Amino acid sequence: MRVGQGYDAHRYISDRPLILGGVEIPYEKGLEAHSDGDAVIHAICDALLGAAGLGDIGSYYPDTDKKYENIDSRILLRDVVSHLYEKHFEIGNVDVTILAQAPKISPHIPDMKSRLAEDLRLQSSSINIKATTTERMGFVGRLEGIAVYAVCLLKQTKI
């Protein structure tokens, strides 16, 4: 068994959709990033790669590479999962915490779990997503952006 943790944060920008966990969430701003800015998926990718000892998301999909510009982060997640299976790892579970003062995240969690379950090759019961505010403290509280923490458990099936 191996545990991994991931973190990602992005600032809000205008004229871009807000995508979290593979779901477009109605809001007047999106997240600034080289890809689609899906901080949930980015944190999960880092947790998975870290647990497997395979580095981080930036080493696989650098923001200096034009082919990843505006890419759907679900594509990156599915690629990370493929790398894990090639290295004989299976995902036990994923737990995610989204820090956002706005918009309200909880109505979108079932859709996020459904999409992530498909990409992670898991039952949705093996994925937990929760959202919280920072009670108006810090960059999240000032509505400057969103932060996400993710933790995962991997099982090595073959050494």
Backbone as JSON Lines, residues from 0, in Angstrom:
{"i":0,"aa":"M","n":[0.85,-1.18,0.0],"ca":[0.0,0.0,0.0],"c":[0.89,1.24,0.0]}
{"i":1,"aa":"R","n":[0.47,2.23,-0.78],"ca":[1.22,3.48,-0.85],"c":[0.24,4.65,-0.82]}
{"i":2,"aa":"V","n":[0.59,5.69,-0.09],"ca":[-0.25,6.87,0.06],"c":[0.38,8.03,-0.69]}
{"i":3,"aa":"G","n":[-0.46,8.83,-1.35],"ca":[0.03,10.02,-2.03],"c":[-0.86,11.19,-1.72]}
{"i":4,"aa":"Q","n":[-0.26,12.38,-1.74],"ca":[-1.04,13.59,-1.53],"c":[-0.71,14.58,-2.63]}
{"i":5,"aa":"G","n":[-1.71,15.36,-3.01],"ca":[-1.52,16.36,-4.05],"c":[-2.19,17.66,-3.66]}
{"i":6,"aa":"Y","n":[-1.7,18.73,-4.25],"ca":[-2.24,20.07,-3.99],"c":[-2.19,20.84,-5.29]}
{"i":7,"aa":"D","n":[-3.2,21.67,-5.51],"ca":[-3.16,22.59,-6.64],"c":[-3.97,23.82,-6.3]}
{"i":8,"aa":"A","n":[-3.58,24.94,-6.86],"ca":[-4.3,26.19,-6.68],"c":[-4.18,27.01,-7.95]}
{"i":9,"aa":"H","n":[-5.26,27.68,-8.3],"ca":[-5.27,28.55,-9.47],"c":[-6.05,29.81,-9.14]}
{"i":10,"aa":"R","n":[-5.64,30.91,-9.77],"ca":[-6.36,32.17,-9.58],"c":[-7.51,32.25,-10.57]}
{"i":11,"aa":"Y","n":[-8.53,32.98,-10.15],"ca":[-9.67,33.23,-11.03],"c":[-9.28,34.22,-12.13]}
{"i":12,"aa":"I","n":[-9.84,33.99,-13.32],"ca":[-9.73,34.96,-14.41],"c":[-11.09,35.02,-15.12]}
{"i":13,"aa":"S","n":[-11.33,36.12,-15.79],"ca":[-12.57,36.29,-16.55],"c":[-12.48,35.59,-17.89]}
{"i":14,"aa":"D","n":[-13.61,35.4,-18.53],"ca":[-13.69,34.86,-19.9],"c":[-13.14,33.45,-20.03]}
{"i":15,"aa":"R","n":[-13.39,32.65,-19.02],"ca":[-12.97,31.25,-19.08],"c":[-13.95,30.43,-18.25]}
{"i":16,"aa":"P","n":[-14.33,29.25,-18.72],"ca":[-15.25,28.43,-17.92],"c":[-14.55,27.88,-16.67]}
{"i":17,"aa":"L","n":[-15.33,27.67,-15.62],"ca":[-14.82,27.06,-14.4],"c":[-15.07,25.57,-14.49]}
{"i":18,"aa":"I","n":[-13.98,24.81,-14.51],"ca":[-14.08,23.36,-14.62],"c":[-13.39,22.75,-13.41]}
{"i":19,"aa":"L","n":[-14.14,21.92,-12.68],"ca":[-13.61,21.22,-11.51],"c":[-14.09,19.78,-11.54]}
{"i":20,"aa":"G","n":[-13.17,18.85,-11.38],"ca":[-13.55,17.44,-11.4],"c":[-14.18,17.02,-12.7]}
{"i":21,"aa":"G","n":[-13.81,17.68,-13.79],"ca":[-14.34,17.35,-15.11],"c":[-15.72,17.93,-15.38]}
{"i":22,"aa":"V","n":[-16.22,18.78,-14.47],"ca":[-17.56,19.35,-14.59],"c":[-17.46,20.86,-14.77]}
{"i":23,"aa":"E","n":[-18.18,21.39,-15.75],"ca":[-18.24,22.84,-15.91],"c":[-19.27,23.39,-14.93]}
{"i":24,"aa":"I","n":[-18.81,24.3,-14.09],"ca":[-19.64,24.87,-13.02],"c":[-20.0,26.3,-13.39]}
{"i":25,"aa":"P","n":[-21.29,26.63,-13.37],"ca":[-21.69,28.0,-13.72],"c":[-21.09,29.01,-12.73]}
{"i":26,"aa":"Y","n":[-20.3,29.94,-13.25],"ca":[-19.69,30.99,-12.45],"c":[-19.15,32.03,-13.42]}
{"i":27,"aa":"E","n":[-19.01,33.25,-12.95],"ca":[-18.57,34.33,-13.85],"c":[-17.09,34.29,-14.18]}
{"i":28,"aa":"K","n":[-16.33,33.43,-13.5],"ca":[-14.89,33.33,-13.75],"c":[-14.47,31.87,-13.82]}
{"i":29,"aa":"G","n":[-13.35,31.65,-14.49],"ca":[-12.74,30.34,-14.53],"c":[-11.38,30.42,-13.85]}
{"i":30,"aa":"L","n":[-10.56,29.4,-14.08],"ca":[-9.25,29.36,-13.43],"c":[-8.13,29.5,-14.46]}
{"i":31,"aa":"E","n":[-7.19,30.36,-14.14],"ca":[-6.05,30.6,-15.02],"c":[-5.1,29.41,-14.99]}
{"i":32,"aa":"A","n":[-4.75,28.92,-16.17],"ca":[-3.84,27.77,-16.27],"c":[-3.46,27.56,-17.72]}
{"i":33,"aa":"H","n":[-2.41,26.78,-17.94],"ca":[-2.0,26.4,-19.28],"c":[-3.02,25.42,-19.88]}
{"i":34,"aa":"S","n":[-3.51,24.5,-19.03],"ca":[-4.53,23.54,-19.47],"c":[-5.91,24.16,-19.24]}
{"i":35,"aa":"D","n":[-6.9,23.33,-18.97],"ca":[-8.25,23.86,-18.69],"c":[-8.39,24.39,-17.27]}
{"i":36,"aa":"G","n":[-7.36,24.23,-16.44],"ca":[-7.36,24.76,-15.08],"c":[-8.11,23.93,-14.06]}
{"i":37,"aa":"D","n":[-8.38,22.67,-14.35],"ca":[-9.13,21.81,-13.43],"c":[-8.24,21.44,-12.24]}
{"i":38,"aa":"A","n":[-8.3,22.26,-11.2],"ca":[-7.45,22.06,-10.03],"c":[-7.74,20.76,-9.3]}
{"i":39,"aa":"V","n":[-8.98,20.26,-9.36],"ca":[-9.31,18.99,-8.74],"c":[-8.53,17.86,-9.41]}
{"i":40,"aa":"I","n":[-8.59,17.81,-10.71],"ca":[-7.87,16.74,-11.42],"c":[-6.37,16.9,-11.28]}
{"i":41,"aa":"H","n":[-5.87,18.11,-11.28],"ca":[-4.43,18.32,-11.14],"c":[-3.94,17.81,-9.78]}
{"i":42,"aa":"A","n":[-4.7,18.1,-8.72],"ca":[-4.32,17.62,-7.39],"c":[-4.39,16.09,-7.32]}
{"i":43,"aa":"I","n":[-5.41,15.5,-7.93],"ca":[-5.51,14.04,-7.95],"c":[-4.33,13.43,-8.71]}
{"i":44,"aa":"C","n":[-3.99,13.99,-9.87],"ca":[-2.85,13.48,-10.64],"c":[-1.58,13.5,-9.8]}
{"i":45,"aa":"D","n":[-1.34,14.61,-9.09],"ca":[-0.14,14.69,-8.27],"c":[-0.16,13.68,-7.13]}
{"i":46,"aa":"A","n":[-1.32,13.46,-6.52],"ca":[-1.43,12.46,-5.46],"c":[-1.11,11.06,-6.0]}
{"i":47,"aa":"L","n":[-1.68,10.73,-7.15],"ca":[-1.46,9.41,-7.74],"c":[0.0,9.22,-8.14]}
{"i":48,"aa":"L","n":[0.55,10.19,-8.83],"ca":[1.95,10.09,-9.26],"c":[2.88,10.01,-8.05]}
{"i":49,"aa":"G","n":[2.6,10.82,-7.03],"ca":[3.43,10.8,-5.84],"c":[3.38,9.46,-5.12]}
{"i":50,"aa":"A","n":[2.2,8.89,-4.98],"ca":[2.07,7.59,-4.3],"c":[2.86,6.5,-5.03]}
{"i":51,"aa":"A","n":[2.9,6.59,-6.34],"ca":[3.61,5.59,-7.15],"c":[5.1,5.9,-7.27]}
{"i":52,"aa":"G","n":[5.53,7.06,-6.76],"ca":[6.94,7.44,-6.88],"c":[7.31,7.84,-8.29]}
{"i":53,"aa":"L","n":[6.34,8.42,-9.02],"ca":[6.54,8.74,-10.44],"c":[6.63,10.24,-10.71]}
{"i":54,"aa":"G","n":[7.0,11.02,-9.71],"ca":[7.17,12.45,-9.95],"c":[5.9,13.23,-9.77]}
{"i":55,"aa":"D","n":[5.71,14.24,-10.63],"ca":[4.54,15.1,-10.51],"c":[3.97,15.43,-11.89]}
{"i":56,"aa":"I","n":[2.83,16.08,-11.88],"ca":[2.1,16.37,-13.12],"c":[2.93,17.22,-14.08]}
{"i":57,"aa":"G","n":[3.71,18.15,-13.54],"ca":[4.52,19.03,-14.38],"c":[5.61,18.31,-15.15]}
{"i":58,"aa":"S","n":[6.1,17.19,-14.61],"ca":[7.14,16.45,-15.32],"c":[6.58,15.65,-16.5]}
{"i":59,"aa":"Y","n":[5.29,15.36,-16.46],"ca":[4.65,14.64,-17.56],"c":[4.0,15.57,-18.58]}
{"i":60,"aa":"Y","n":[3.41,16.65,-18.08],"ca":[2.64,17.55,-18.93],"c":[3.08,19.0,-18.65]}
{"i":61,"aa":"P","n":[4.28,19.37,-19.07],"ca":[4.81,20.7,-18.73],"c":[4.0,21.84,-19.37]}
{"i":62,"aa":"D","n":[3.91,22.94,-18.62],"ca":[3.16,24.1,-19.13],"c":[3.94,24.87,-20.18]}
{"i":63,"aa":"T","n":[5.11,24.37,-20.54],"ca":[5.89,24.95,-21.62],"c":[5.63,24.24,-22.95]}
{"i":64,"aa":"D","n":[4.84,23.17,-22.92],"ca":[4.56,22.38,-24.11],"c":[3.21,22.8,-24.69]}
{"i":65,"aa":"K","n":[3.21,23.31,-25.91],"ca":[1.99,23.79,-26.57],"c":[0.92,22.72,-26.71]}
{"i":66,"aa":"K","n":[1.31,21.45,-26.79],"ca":[0.3,20.41,-26.99],"c":[-0.62,20.23,-25.79]}
{"i":67,"aa":"Y","n":[-0.23,20.78,-24.63],"ca":[-1.09,20.71,-23.45],"c":[-1.86,22.0,-23.2]}
{"i":68,"aa":"E","n":[-1.7,22.97,-24.08],"ca":[-2.41,24.24,-23.92],"c":[-3.92,24.01,-24.06]}
{"i":69,"aa":"N","n":[-4.67,24.43,-23.06],"ca":[-6.13,24.3,-23.0],"c":[-6.63,22.86,-23.05]}
{"i":70,"aa":"I","n":[-5.77,21.89,-22.78],"ca":[-6.18,20.48,-22.84],"c":[-7.18,20.16,-21.73]}
{"i":71,"aa":"D","n":[-8.09,19.28,-22.04],"ca":[-9.05,18.76,-21.07],"c":[-8.25,17.93,-20.05]}
{"i":72,"aa":"S","n":[-8.29,18.31,-18.8],"ca":[-7.5,17.61,-17.78],"c":[-7.92,16.17,-17.58]}
{"i":73,"aa":"R","n":[-9.12,15.81,-18.0],"ca":[-9.53,14.4,-17.92],"c":[-8.64,13.53,-18.8]}
{"i":74,"aa":"I","n":[-8.16,14.07,-19.89],"ca":[-7.23,13.34,-20.75],"c":[-5.94,13.06,-19.98]}
{"i":75,"aa":"L","n":[-5.46,14.05,-19.24],"ca":[-4.25,13.88,-18.44],"c":[-4.47,12.84,-17.35]}
{"i":76,"aa":"L","n":[-5.62,12.9,-16.69],"ca":[-5.91,11.94,-15.63],"c":[-5.95,10.51,-16.16]}
{"i":77,"aa":"R","n":[-6.6,10.31,-17.27],"ca":[-6.66,8.97,-17.85],"c":[-5.25,8.47,-18.23]}
{"i":78,"aa":"D","n":[-4.4,9.39,-18.67],"ca":[-3.02,9.01,-19.0],"c":[-2.24,8.63,-17.73]}
{"i":79,"aa":"V","n":[-2.42,9.39,-16.66],"ca":[-1.78,9.07,-15.39],"c":[-2.22,7.68,-14.92]}
{"i":80,"aa":"V","n":[-3.51,7.4,-14.98],"ca":[-4.03,6.1,-14.57],"c":[-3.4,4.99,-15.42]}
{"i":81,"aa":"S","n":[-3.23,5.21,-16.7],"ca":[-2.58,4.22,-17.56],"c":[-1.15,3.96,-17.12]}
{"i":82,"aa":"H","n":[-0.42,5.02,-16.76],"ca":[0.95,4.86,-16.25],"c":[0.95,4.01,-14.98]}
{"i":83,"aa":"L","n":[-0.03,4.24,-14.11],"ca":[-0.09,3.47,-12.87],"c":[-0.3,1.99,-13.15]}
{"i":84,"aa":"Y","n":[-1.23,1.69,-14.04],"ca":[-1.5,0.29,-14.35],"c":[-0.3,-0.38,-15.02]}
{"i":85,"aa":"E","n":[0.42,0.37,-15.85],"ca":[1.65,-0.17,-16.46],"c":[2.68,-0.53,-15.4]}
{"i":86,"aa":"K","n":[2.69,0.2,-14.3],"ca":[3.63,-0.03,-13.2],"c":[3.03,-0.95,-12.13]}
{"i":87,"aa":"H","n":[1.91,-1.57,-12.44],"ca":[1.24,-2.55,-11.57],"c":[0.69,-1.95,-10.28]}
{"i":88,"aa":"F","n":[0.08,-0.78,-10.41],"ca":[-0.61,-0.15,-9.29],"c":[-2.1,-0.12,-9.59]}
{"i":89,"aa":"E","n":[-2.9,-0.33,-8.55],"ca":[-4.34,-0.12,-8.62],"c":[-4.7,0.93,-7.59]}
{"i":90,"aa":"I","n":[-5.7,1.74,-7.9],"ca":[-6.13,2.79,-7.0],"c":[-7.13,2.21,-6.0]}
{"i":91,"aa":"G","n":[-6.85,2.44,-4.73],"ca":[-7.79,2.0,-3.69],"c":[-8.9,3.01,-3.49]}
{"i":92,"aa":"N","n":[-8.52,4.25,-3.23],"ca":[-9.5,5.31,-3.07],"c":[-8.84,6.67,-3.26]}
{"i":93,"aa":"V","n":[-9.68,7.67,-3.44],"ca":[-9.24,9.07,-3.6],"c":[-10.15,9.93,-2.73]}
{"i":94,"aa":"D","n":[-9.53,10.86,-1.99],"ca":[-10.27,11.79,-1.15],"c":[-9.82,13.2,-1.51]}
{"i":95,"aa":"V","n":[-10.77,14.08,-1.78],"ca":[-10.48,15.43,-2.28],"c":[-11.16,16.47,-1.39]}
{"i":96,"aa":"T","n":[-10.45,17.55,-1.12],"ca":[-11.03,18.7,-0.43],"c":[-10.84,19.93,-1.31]}
{"i":97,"aa":"I","n":[-11.94,20.58,-1.66],"ca":[-11.92,21.79,-2.48],"c":[-12.14,22.99,-1.57]}
{"i":98,"aa":"L","n":[-11.23,23.96,-1.63],"ca":[-11.37,25.2,-0.87],"c":[-11.82,26.29,-1.83]}
{"i":99,"aa":"A","n":[-13.06,26.74,-1.65],"ca":[-13.63,27.77,-2.53],"c":[-14.64,28.59,-1.74]}
{"i":100,"aa":"Q","n":[-14.44,29.88,-1.71],"ca":[-15.42,30.76,-1.07],"c":[-16.68,30.83,-1.94]}
{"i":101,"aa":"A","n":[-16.49,30.82,-3.23],"ca":[-17.58,30.81,-4.21],"c":[-17.01,30.24,-5.49]}
{"i":102,"aa":"P","n":[-17.83,29.6,-6.28],"ca":[-19.26,29.34,-6.16],"c":[-19.53,28.16,-5.21]}
{"i":103,"aa":"K","n":[-20.79,27.86,-5.03],"ca":[-21.19,26.72,-4.23],"c":[-20.84,25.44,-4.99]}
{"i":104,"aa":"I","n":[-20.06,24.59,-4.37],"ca":[-19.53,23.39,-5.03],"c":[-20.41,22.16,-4.81]}
{"i":105,"aa":"S","n":[-21.01,22.04,-3.65],"ca":[-21.7,20.8,-3.27],"c":[-22.74,20.3,-4.27]}
{"i":106,"aa":"P","n":[-23.5,21.16,-4.96],"ca":[-24.46,20.62,-5.93],"c":[-23.8,19.87,-7.1]}
{"i":107,"aa":"H","n":[-22.52,20.09,-7.32],"ca":[-21.83,19.51,-8.47],"c":[-21.02,18.26,-8.11]}
{"i":108,"aa":"I","n":[-20.95,17.93,-6.83],"ca":[-20.13,16.8,-6.4],"c":[-20.59,15.47,-7.01]}
{"i":109,"aa":"P","n":[-21.88,15.15,-7.07],"ca":[-22.26,13.88,-7.69],"c":[-21.77,13.73,-9.14]}
{"i":110,"aa":"D","n":[-21.86,14.81,-9.94],"ca":[-21.36,14.74,-11.32],"c":[-19.85,14.58,-11.35]}
{"i":111,"aa":"M","n":[-19.15,15.28,-10.46],"ca":[-17.69,15.14,-10.39],"c":[-17.32,13.69,-10.08]}
{"i":112,"aa":"K","n":[-17.96,13.13,-9.07],"ca":[-17.65,11.75,-8.69],"c":[-17.89,10.78,-9.84]}
{"i":113,"aa":"S","n":[-18.97,10.98,-10.56],"ca":[-19.29,10.11,-11.68],"c":[-18.21,10.17,-12.77]}
{"i":114,"aa":"R","n":[-17.8,11.37,-13.14],"ca":[-16.78,11.52,-14.18],"c":[-15.42,11.03,-13.72]}
{"i":115,"aa":"L","n":[-15.07,11.35,-12.48],"ca":[-13.78,10.9,-11.96],"c":[-13.74,9.38,-11.82]}
{"i":116,"aa":"A","n":[-14.85,8.77,-11.41],"ca":[-14.9,7.31,-11.3],"c":[-14.61,6.65,-12.64]}
{"i":117,"aa":"E","n":[-15.19,7.2,-13.68],"ca":[-14.94,6.68,-15.03],"c":[-13.46,6.78,-15.39]}
{"i":118,"aa":"D","n":[-12.86,7.94,-15.15],"ca":[-11.46,8.15,-15.53],"c":[-10.48,7.39,-14.64]}
{"i":119,"aa":"L","n":[-10.84,7.2,-13.36],"ca":[-9.96,6.52,-12.42],"c":[-10.17,5.0,-12.42]}
{"i":120,"aa":"R","n":[-11.18,4.54,-13.17],"ca":[-11.52,3.11,-13.22],"c":[-11.93,2.6,-11.84]}
{"i":121,"aa":"L","n":[-12.73,3.4,-11.15],"ca":[-13.19,3.08,-9.8],"c":[-14.71,3.16,-9.7]}
{"i":122,"aa":"Q","n":[-15.24,2.57,-8.67],"ca":[-16.63,2.81,-8.3],"c":[-16.68,4.2,-7.68]}
{"i":123,"aa":"S","n":[-17.77,4.92,-7.85],"ca":[-17.86,6.26,-7.27],"c":[-17.8,6.22,-5.75]}
{"i":124,"aa":"S","n":[-18.12,5.07,-5.14],"ca":[-18.02,4.93,-3.68],"c":[-16.58,4.96,-3.19]}
{"i":125,"aa":"S","n":[-15.62,4.82,-4.09],"ca":[-14.19,4.88,-3.73],"c":[-13.63,6.29,-3.88]}
{"i":126,"aa":"I","n":[-14.51,7.24,-4.19],"ca":[-14.11,8.64,-4.36],"c":[-14.91,9.49,-3.38]}
{"i":127,"aa":"N","n":[-14.22,10.33,-2.64],"ca":[-14.89,11.26,-1.75],"c":[-14.46,12.67,-2.12]}
{"i":128,"aa":"I","n":[-15.44,13.55,-2.24],"ca":[-15.16,14.97,-2.54],"c":[-15.93,15.81,-1.55]}
{"i":129,"aa":"K","n":[-15.24,16.73,-0.95],"ca":[-15.9,17.67,-0.04],"c":[-15.42,19.07,-0.36]}
{"i":130,"aa":"A","n":[-16.23,20.04,-0.01],"ca":[-15.9,21.43,-0.29],"c":[-16.07,22.24,0.98]}
{"i":131,"aa":"T","n":[-15.21,23.23,1.12],"ca":[-15.3,24.11,2.27],"c":[-14.85,25.51,1.87]}
{"i":132,"aa":"T","n":[-15.22,26.47,2.68],"ca":[-14.73,27.83,2.48],"c":[-13.55,28.04,3.42]}
{"i":133,"aa":"T","n":[-12.95,29.19,3.35],"ca":[-11.9,29.54,4.32],"c":[-12.39,30.66,5.23]}
{"i":134,"aa":"E","n":[-13.72,30.8,5.34],"ca":[-14.32,31.83,6.2],"c":[-13.77,33.22,5.87]}
{"i":135,"aa":"R","n":[-13.62,33.45,4.56],"ca":[-13.17,34.74,4.02],"c":[-11.7,35.07,4.33]}
{"i":136,"aa":"M","n":[-10.91,34.07,4.72],"ca":[-9.49,34.3,4.98],"c":[-8.65,33.89,3.77]}
{"i":137,"aa":"G","n":[-7.51,34.55,3.59],"ca":[-6.56,34.19,2.55],"c":[-7.06,34.43,1.14]}
{"i":138,"aa":"F","n":[-6.28,33.94,0.15],"ca":[-6.63,34.19,-1.25],"c":[-7.95,33.55,-1.63]}
{"i":139,"aa":"V","n":[-8.27,32.4,-1.04],"ca":[-9.55,31.76,-1.33],"c":[-10.68,32.62,-0.77]}
{"i":140,"aa":"G","n":[-10.54,33.08,0.45],"ca":[-11.56,33.9,1.09],"c":[-11.78,35.24,0.42]}
{"i":141,"aa":"R","n":[-10.71,35.77,-0.2],"ca":[-10.83,37.05,-0.93],"c":[-11.34,36.85,-2.36]}
{"i":142,"aa":"L","n":[-11.76,35.63,-2.69],"ca":[-12.27,35.29,-4.02],"c":[-11.23,35.51,-5.12]}
{"i":143,"aa":"E","n":[-9.96,35.24,-4.8],"ca":[-8.9,35.35,-5.79],"c":[-8.66,34.03,-6.53]}
{"i":144,"aa":"G","n":[-9.1,32.92,-5.95],"ca":[-8.88,31.64,-6.6],"c":[-9.41,30.48,-5.77]}
{"i":145,"aa":"I","n":[-9.02,29.3,-6.18],"ca":[-9.45,28.04,-5.56],"c":[-8.21,27.21,-5.26]}
{"i":146,"aa":"A","n":[-8.27,26.45,-4.18],"ca":[-7.21,25.49,-3.84],"c":[-7.85,24.12,-3.65]}
{"i":147,"aa":"V","n":[-7.07,23.08,-3.92],"ca":[-7.57,21.71,-3.8],"c":[-6.49,20.82,-3.21]}
{"i":148,"aa":"Y","n":[-6.89,19.98,-2.26],"ca":[-6.03,18.94,-1.7],"c":[-6.6,17.59,-2.1]}
{"i":149,"aa":"A","n":[-5.72,16.64,-2.4],"ca":[-6.16,15.28,-2.73],"c":[-5.23,14.28,-2.06]}
{"i":150,"aa":"V","n":[-5.81,13.18,-1.63],"ca":[-5.08,12.08,-1.03],"c":[-5.56,10.81,-1.72]}
{"i":151,"aa":"C","n":[-4.63,9.87,-1.93],"ca":[-5.02,8.6,-2.55],"c":[-4.28,7.44,-1.89]}
{"i":152,"aa":"L","n":[-4.84,6.27,-2.08],"ca":[-4.2,5.03,-1.65],"c":[-4.03,4.16,-2.88]}
{"i":153,"aa":"L","n":[-2.81,3.69,-3.08],"ca":[-2.52,2.77,-4.18],"c":[-2.16,1.4,-3.61]}
{"i":154,"aa":"K","n":[-2.51,0.39,-4.38],"ca":[-2.1,-0.98,-4.05],"c":[-1.18,-1.46,-5.17]}
{"i":155,"aa":"Q","n":[-0.01,-1.94,-4.8],"ca":[0.89,-2.49,-5.81],"c":[0.53,-3.96,-6.0]}
{"i":156,"aa":"T","n":[0.19,-4.32,-7.25],"ca":[-0.3,-5.66,-7.51],"c":[0.8,-6.64,-7.89]}
{"i":157,"aa":"K","n":[1.97,-6.11,-8.26],"ca":[3.08,-6.95,-8.69],"c":[4.36,-6.17,-8.46]}
{"i":158,"aa":"I","n":[5.34,-6.8,-7.92],"ca":[6.61,-6.09,-7.66],"c":[7.66,-6.49,-8.66]}
